[in-house]
């Protein structure tokens, strides 16, 4: 009996960790201001827009590349864990000239709106 209880516990833990706790929201923009875009590490998909937001935004997977190009967005901060927790992996504002920044693996961000 103890073996079955232990096995059930291990299976529940394994299944629970396989499903991400937070998914990318359908619309995460508080404004229509697109600050740039970000790309997922090792996944060949279109790069989602990085919109200005006042709250933390969790990405679907690990991000390793950002491009900030909108002069209306202010400071953007990326974190290595979900819910804007853990170490800050990158921070910065609009770039002159526009260019791509490769950042350490990151899972959440927020960008402030400001002219």
N, C-alpha and C positions, 0 to 999 in steps of 0.2 A: 504494500500500500504506500509506504513512504517513497518508494521508487517512482510510482505513478504520479504522486503529488509533486515530486521534484521534477519529473519530466514535463508535467503540465506547466509548472512555473517557468522552466527554461524555454518552452515553446512560446508561452505568452510574452516573455521578454524579447525573444528573437523576432516575433511577429510585430511587436510594438515598436521596436527600433527600426524596422524596415519601412514603416510608413512615416513620412515626414509630418511633424506636428503642425506646421504651418505651410500652406500652399500659397503660391503667388495669387494675389487678389485679381479679380477681373478688371477692376478699374482702381488704381491706387493713386490717382492724381487728385490733389486738392485743387489744383489749378490746371489749366491746359498748357502751362509753360513746360515745354520739354527742355530739360537741362542738357540732354545729350542721350547717350545710349550705353549699354553695358553688354558684354558677351560672356557666355558661360564657358567654363574651362572644359575642354575636350568634348563639347557637344556642338555638332554642326546644325545650328538653327539660326533663324534671323535674330539679330540682337534687339532685345526689347528697349523701348524708350525709358529714359530715366527722368521722371517728372518731379517737379517741385512738390514736396509734401511736408506737412508739419509733424507727422508722426513717423515712427520707424517703419520701414518696409522690408519684409523678408523676401529674398529671391527664391526661385524654385530650386536652384542648384548653386554650386560654387562659381563665383565670378572671378575672372582674372584680368579683365580689360575694360576700361571706361574711356569714354570720349565726351568731354564737356564742351559744348559749343554755343550755348545760349547765353547772351550777355545779360539777360534779365534774371537769371538764377544766381543766388549767392553761394554761400559755403555748402559744399557737399562733404559728407563724412561716411566712410565705409568701415565696417566692423567685421572681425573674423568669425563671429558667431551670430545666431539668430537674435531677434529682438534688440538689436543694437547693443549687444553685450560683448564682452571680451576686449581684445586689443583693437585699437584703431589701426587699420591697415593703410588707409590713405585719406587725406583731406585736402581740399583745395577749392578754388573758385573758378570763374571763367578763365579760360586760357587764351593767351595771345602768342602766336597765332593758334587757331584750333588745332589740336593734335590728340593722338591716342596716348593714354597712360596705361602701362601694364602695372597691375597692383598685385600684392600678395593675395592669396585665396581669401575671398570675402563672401559673406552670406546675408548681410543686411546693410541698409543705408538710410540716410535722409538727406535731402537737399532743401535748403531754405530758399524761399522766393524773395527776391529783392532786386530793385533796379539799380 
